[in-house]
Each structure stands twice: as structure tokens, then as C-alpha cells.
Amino acid sequence: MKQINAMMAGTVVEVLVAPGHDITAGQDVLIIESMKMQLPITAEVTGKISEVKVAAGDFVNEGDVLMLLA
């Protein structure tokens, strides 16, 4: 199963997709705030979101799984 991981530690500001959404490589799926900057997390592969493991306000560490793709 494919997954999308956090590239750095920070707080989730906004989740841009939900389970069942089709995404394409290069699409922004989540916004993380780190060091007072808002950074988009971009999908590296095309697929369908099967599970979102975080919500706005959650703190994530580098490498944490954010979403699973079918």
C-alpha cells in the first residue's frame, strides 16, 4: 500500500483531500506549518485516498504517515 509521509515536523493546518478522492502526482494534499512557514505536502504518486491519518491541529514528526493510498 502506498503512503504519503511528512517531510518535516510541524502542525497540520489544512487537509485538502478526503478518503475516496482520486489524486495525481504533484497534487497538494495537505498544508503543514513549520518554523512559521506554511508548506504544502505534495503527492508523489497517483492514486485514491483510502485513509487520512491526521486532522487540522495535529502535530506530526518527520516521516509520520499522513495518508494511505489504494
Beta strands, then each sheet from edge to edge (+ up, - down):
strand 1: 2-5
strand 2: 10-15
strand 3: 22-23
strand 4: 28-34
strand 5: 37-42
strand 6: 47-52
strand 7: 59-60
strand 8: 65-69
sheet 1: 1+ 8- 6+ 3-
sheet 2: 5+ 4- 2+ 7-
end
